[in-house]
Amino acid sequence: MLKIRIEKMKKIRLYTVLFVGICLAVFCLYRLDKMEIKASETIEIAFSSQENTLSGTLYLPDKRGPYTVVVLIHGDGPADRTLQGGYHFIFNHLLHSGYAVYSYDKAGVGKSTGNWLQQSMKDRAEEALQAISAIQKTIQTAAIGTLAFSQGGWVTSELALVEAPLDFSIVTGGAIDWMEQHLYYETQYAKSQGFSKEETQKYLDYIKQSDVFVVADDYDGYATYVKSHHYGQPMSKARFDFAYLNHTANAENGIAKIQAPFLGLFGGADLNVDVQNTMSVYEKIFKDNGKTNYKLHLLKDANHELLDSKYNENKDKIILDAFLYGDEIFADGALDALTSWLDEVTITPVIKR
């Protein structure tokens, strides 16, 4: 009798383990599916800009054309068309709301040729123009505009200066002046390291002197100076050249030329950009020019990427939380603020395929 009970208990434990394992497998598959891009159709679109060939994907919603297309403009770094998966939730929110999305690999990333570190913001604006032209040759568009992240704000400014044919412009986490933004970023870094007032001033003096070498295009002097201090290693020559190429970037002249409806999305917990300064500059320029078709939206609990501000202190949790909770990693209202504004200013097709 005891032997039978033991065997029965073993079977129960086995079935329990199998049941739990199946449930976990189903949950994992469900969550992984949620993280995939939910496009009804994808179209590969490559285009040329200057000497480079850029490769991207147009993601279509489950609606008939003509389409309202959102063209992504990346921020800093070697971004591919999906930001290594980081854009998936944004794509899906736009697609679910009826918007098509186009995004391409930065120069020298993925299937694109060239080197993004050798590009100015004006070069990247030219890319965006060519991307828009390629899209319009491929599908019927009801409207087309840009969604720019961080550094992409300067690209948006350059597009306005050349009167790009945009039906709307969106900037998230954009700065105004390149060098001022760098100093703000480093100030926030000093705070995060718990520097005293004296240590902070010493560190910022070091940063300012480092920037003097950038402005002078003196990499050897810069490298020697950085190595003589204890704050870290010099940036690469390629990164230094990129900083020199773009150190005069300032968005103000371009902001004054923005004609299309404009949305600025900013995080109240942004540690990269002085969003209060950015918003005040946009506000002043727009008001001075009599512009009314704009909205500046501050999301109190959002960080630079519009994620919940808790990830400023715990970036290692982003991937796990994205898997477990999906787009809830974004600050409350961030994604809805994007699509609700688009609904107001564009014509969205509503006919099912």
N, C-alpha and C positions, 0 to 999 in steps of 0.2 A: 504493500500500500504506500509506504514511504517513497519507494522508488518511483511509483507512478506519479505521485505528487511532485517529486523533483523534476521528472521529465516534463510534466505539465507546466511547471513554473518556467522551465527553460524555453519552452515553446512560446509562452506568453511574453517573456523578455525578448525573444527573437522577433516575434510579430510586432512588439512595441517599437523596437529599434528600427525594423523595416518601415513601419508606419511613419515614424518621426523622420526617417531618412527620405522617404517619398515626399512628405510634406515640405521638408527643407528644399528638396530638389525642385518641386513645383514652385515654391516661393522664389527661389533663385532665378528660375527661368522666367517667371512673371516679372520680377524686378529688372532683369537684363533686357527683356522685351520693352519695358517702359523706357529704358535708356536709349533705345535705338531711334533713329530719325524716322518719323512717320510720314514720309512723302508718298503721295499717290503715284508720282512718276519722277524720275530724275533724268536730267539731260546734261551731258558733259559739254562744257563750252570752254574752249581755249581761245586766247586772243593774244595779239602782239602789242607791246608797248616799248618804244625805243628799241633796244636790241634784245629784249627779253620776250619769251613766250610764257604766258601765265595760264595755268590750268585750274579750272574750277568746276563746280557743280551747281546746276539750277534745280532746286527742289520745288515741286509743284504741289499745291493743295488739292483736295478732292473736289474741285470745282472746274467748270469750263472757263476758258479765257474769254475776253482779254483779262490779263492778270495784273494785279498791283504787286510790284516786285520790290523787295527790300534787299539792297545790295550792302553787304557787310564790308566795313573798313576796319582792319585789325588795329590793335594797339601795338605796343613795343614787342620785340622778340621774334623768334623764328616760328611764326604761326602758320599751321596748315589750314585748310579750308574749314575744318571743324574745331580748331583749337584743341587738337588731340582729344576730342569728345566734349570739351568744355562748352561748346555752343549748342549741344543737342537739345537741351531743355528750352532754350530760346527759339531755336528752329521750330520745335514742335508746337510751342505756344503760338508762334506766328502762323504756322501751317494750319493748325486747328481753327484759327480765326479767319482763315481764307486767304492768307497772304503767301505769295511765292517768295522764295529766298534764294539769293545767289551769293556764293562765297568762293573765293579762290585762294590757292596756296601763295604765300608771299614769295617774292623772287628768291630763288635758291632753296626753296623748301618744297618737299613733296615732289610733284611733277613739274614745277615751275623752274625755269632757268634764271640765271642772274644771281645777284647778291643783294639782299635787302639792306645790308650794312653800308652799301655804296649809294643808297638812295636818299634824296632830299624829300621833304614833304611835297614839294612841287612835282617831283617824279612820281610819287605815289598818287597824287591827284590825277596826273595824266593816265596812269593805270586805270583808275576808277572810271575816267571818261571812256576809255577804250572798252572796258568791261560793259558799261551801259550800252554802248553802240553794238557790241556783240550780242547782248541779250535782245535788243530790239530787232536785230536781224534774224533772231531765232524764233521768237514767239510774239504774239500780239500783247501789247501792254496797255492797261488802262491808266496806269501811273507807275512811276519808278522814282525811287529815292534811296537815300543812304542811311545806314545805321553805323555810326562810328564809335569805336571804343577808345577811350583814353587818348593816346597819341594821335589817334585818328581824328581828333578834334582839329588839329592843325591841317590835316588833309582836307577836312570839310571847309576850312577857311580858304585854302588854296582853290578849291572848286568854286567857291563863291566869287573869287577874284577873276576867274575866267568865265563867269556866267554860265556854269554848267547847267544843262537842261534837266533840272531836278524838280520833281513835284513835291518833295518834302525832304527835310534833313533832320536827323536825330543824332545827338551827341551825348554819350554817357561818360561821365568822369573826365571831361576835357579840361585842360589847363589853358592859360592865356599866354604866358611868356616862358620859353624853354628854360632859361637860366634861373628865373625866379622859382619855377616849379622844382628844379633840382635842389635849390636851397631849402625850400619848404619840406621836401621829402627827407632831406638829411636832418633837418630840425626834428622831424617826427621820429627819425631813427634814434637820435640822441635821447629823446624822451623815453623811447622803448627800452633803451639800455640803462636807464636810471642814472644818466649823467647828472652831476651837480651843475649849478649855474655856471661855475667857473670852467668845468670840464666841457660843458656844452659850448661856451663861447670859444674855447680853445679848438674844439673840433670844427666848429663852423668857420673859424679863421683858416683852418687847414683846408676845408672844402673850397672856400673862396679863392685861396691861392692856387689850388689845383685847377679851378676853373680859369684862372688867368692863363695857365699854360694851354688850356683847350682853346681859348680865344686867340692865342698867339700861334696856334698850330705847332706847338713845340712838344712833341711826344717824348723826346729824350730828357728834356728838362722836367717834364711831368713825372716820368718814371723814376728819375733820380730823386725827386722831391718826395714822392709817395714812399719809396723804399727807405727814406731817412726818417720816416715816422712809423708808428706802431699800429696804424688803423687798418691795414690790410694791404693786399697786393695791387699793383697797377692794373687798370683795365687793359685789354689787348689793344694792339695797334689798330686793328680793324674797328673795334668799338670806339676808340679814341677818334679815329677819322670820321666815324658816323656822328659823334657828338660835335666835332668841329663843323661838319657839313651842315648841321641843323641848329647850331647854338643861337642863331639869330631869329629862330622861329618865334613869331608872335601872331596871335590870332585876330587882333583887333581890326586891322584893315579889312580882313575877309569877313568878319562878323558884320561890319557895316554894309557889306555888299549882299548879304543873304536876303533873297527876295521870297523864296518859297516858305511855306509853313515850317516852323522850326520847333523842335522839342528838345529841351535840355534835361537830362535825368542825372541827378547827383545824389551821392550818399552822404548822409550826415556824419558817418563814421569813416569817411575816406581818409586814409593816412598817406596817400600819395599826392593828392592835389588839394590845394586850398580852395574848396568849393565855394566858400562864402565870397572870396575874391572873384572867382570865375563868374558866379551868378550876378554879382554886382556890376561887373564889366559888361556882360551881355545885356543886363537890364538897362544900364545907362545908354549904351550905344543904340539899342533898339528904340528906346523912348526918344532919344535925341533925333532919330531918323523917322519918327512917327510910325514905326512898325507895330502892327497889332496882332498879326497872325503868328504868335509864338506862345510857348508855355515853358516856364522854368519850374521843374518839379524837384523838390528836396525830399528824399526818402530818409527820414530820421534815423532808422536803424540799419541802413545799408552801408556797405563798405565800398571800396573802389570798384569792385566787380559787380556791385548791386546785390551781393550775397548778404545774408544776415551778418550783422557786425560781430557776432561771436566768433566768426572765423578769422578775424584779425589776430586773435590770440591762439587759435587752434586750427591752423591750416591743414594739419595732418588728418583732420576728421572729415574734410570735404568729400573725398572720394567715397568713404564708407557711408556717410550721411546721404550722398547723392544716390547711392545704391539702395539704401533703406527707405529714404523719404522722397526721392525724386526732386521735383522743382521746388519743394518746400525749403530747400537750402537758400533760395533767394529771399531777400527781405520782403516783408508783407507788402503786397501791392505793386511790387516792382514790375513784374511781367504784365500785369493788367494795365498798369499806367502806360505801358508801351502800346498795347493793342487798342485800348480804349481811345487814345489820342489819334491813332491811325484811322480808327473807325470814323472819327469826327472830320478828318481832313481829306480823306480819300474815298474813292468809289470802289467798294469791294464787291467782286462778282459773287452772286449767291446761287447760281444755277448748278445743280449737281451734274456730275458727269453721266 
